[in-house]
Amino acid sequence: MLEPRQLAVLGSPTRQRVLEILCLKERTVGALADDLGREAPSNLYYHLNKLVGSGLVKVVRSEQRRGAFEKYYRAVARRFSSPIGAGGKRAPGGLVDVAASSAENALRDLTAAVDAGQVKSVDDLLLSRVIVRTSHEKSKHLRQKLESWLHELCDADGEGDVELTAIAMMFPRASRESRE
C-alpha cells in the first residue's frame, strides 16, 4: 500500500518505468539503462535514489566488478496500490500526476508496438472509454472486479512470448456543473 510520500515519487514517468521493471526482476543501473533505451545512467541514479529513499525499491545485493561494487536493485513488492484519496489534490506528485505518468508510459508502449509492427489492427488493441451512471454499491463492486482482474493479470505465470501492457482508470466523474 502506497503512502502519500511514495505516491508523490511516482509522478515521474521514468520512476514508474523503473519501478515496473524492478517489480519483475532485480537490475543494475547498467541493465536498467539498457531496458529503458535512451535513459542515461546518471539520471537513473537520481531516480533510483528517490525510489530507494521512499522505500519502494531496495538494494538486494552488491557484486565487485572491475574494482568497483555494482548494486542490484529490486522493488520491495511485486505490485503496489494506493489508498483511496491519498495525494488526491492537484499538487505536484498527486494522483493526477501519477495517472498522467501511467498514461504517458502506456502511450509510449503503444507507439513502440505500432512502430515494431506488433499492433497492426484493432484486433491487437483493446481501447475502451466508457462513462456510466450507477449506484455507489455497484461502483464499489465494479472496482473490486476490475482490481481482481488486474491482480490476476499481474499473477500470470511470466512464461510465453507475448508481453502485454494494460492500464485502467476508474473514478467518479466530475459533475456537469463543475466541468463547464
N, C-alpha and C positions, 0 to 999 in steps of 0.2 A: 504494500500500500504506500503510495507516494505521499510525502509531506509537502506542504506548500513550497518550502525552500527547494525541494527536489524538483517539483513541478516547474519552478522558475528556470532551473538549469536546462530543462528540455525545450525551452523556447527557441533553441538553435537547431536548425535542420541538420547541421553537421554532428552535433552531440546526439541527436536522435538516431542518425545513421550509425554512429559509433556504438551506441548502446544496443541497437538492433543486432549488429554483428557480434558484440560481446555476450549477448544473451544466448547465442548459438554455439560459440566456441571461444577459447582463450586465444589472444593475439598479442603480438608485439607491436610496437609503433610502426616498424617497417612493414609488417604484414598488414596492418590496418591501412597504411598508405597505399599499398598495392590493392587492397579490397576497394578502397574509395576512389582510386584513379588519380584525380588531379590534386588531392589534398597533400600539402607539404607537411613533412614530419614535425617541423617546428610548430605549425598550427595545431597538429594533433596533440602535442604535449600540453598546450594550453587547454584544449577541450578535455583531455583526459584528466588533467589536474582539477578541472571543475567537476567532472563526474566522480572522481575519487573523493574530492572534498565534500561532495553532497551525500556520499555513502551509497551511490548507485553502482559503482564499479570498485573493484579492489585488485591489488597486485596479488596474484596467486603463486608466483614463483619467479626466481631470477636465475639466469644462467650466465656464466662467464664465456664471452666470445671475443676473440681477438683483443684480449686485455681489458675489455670493458664488460660491465654487467648489463645484460639485456633483461628487461622486465616483461613479464607476461601478465596481461590484464584480462579480467573476466567480470561480467555483470554479477551482482550479488543474487540475482533471481533470474528465472527464465522468462518471466513476464511481470509487468507492473500494471497497476491500476490506480486510479485516483479517487479519493472520497468525493462524494458529491459536494460541490461548492468550493473545493479547495482552489484558491487563486482565481476565483471566478471574475474578479474585476478586470477591466481592460487595462491593466497595468502591464509594463514590460514583464514578460515571463509568465503572464497569466494564462488562463485556459485558451483565450483567443490566439495567443502566440503559439502555444503548443499545438493547437488544431491546425493553424496555418502552416507550421513546420511539417506536420504529418502530411498534410495535403501536398505541400511542395515536394516532399520526398516521394510520395506516390506518383505525382506527375513526372518526376524525374525518372522513376522506374518505368512508367508507361512510355515515355519518349524513347528511352533506350530500347525497350522491347519492340516498339514500332520500327525504329531505325535498324534493329537487328533482324527484322522480318518475322519476329515471333508472334506479333499481333497483326494479323492480316485482314480480319473482318470482325463483325460484331459477334461472331461465334467464339472469338478468342478473348472477348472483353465483356464483363458484366458491369454495366453502368446504369445506375438507377437512382433517381432522386424523387422521393415521394413526400407529399405533405398530407398528413392525415389528421382527422379530428376524432378523438377518442376520450375515454374516461381516464382519470388518474390511475385507477386499478389496472385497467387494460394496458396503459402506458408502462407501468411497472412490470407487468407480465411480459410485454414485448421486449423490454430492455433485458430482462432475465434470459429470455430465449436467445436474443442476439449475443449477449455475453457468453452464454453457454456454447453457442456455435463457434464464436471466436476462440474460446478456450479449447474446443475440440480441434479446431484448425491448428492452433499452436502445438497441440499434443500429437500432431501427425508423426508418423514414425521417422521422418527425416530421410527416408530412402526414396530413390526414384530419380528421374532425370528432369522433372519439372519443378521449378521454384516459383511460388505464387506470391503476389503482393495483394493484400486486402486492407482496405481502410473502411471504417464505419464510424459514422457520427449520428447520434440521435439526441435531440434536445428539444425542450419546449420552444416553440416559435414565438417571437415577439408579437404582441397584439397588433392588429391592423393600425390602430391609432399611433402606436409608437414607431411603426415603420414609415409613416407618412411625414 
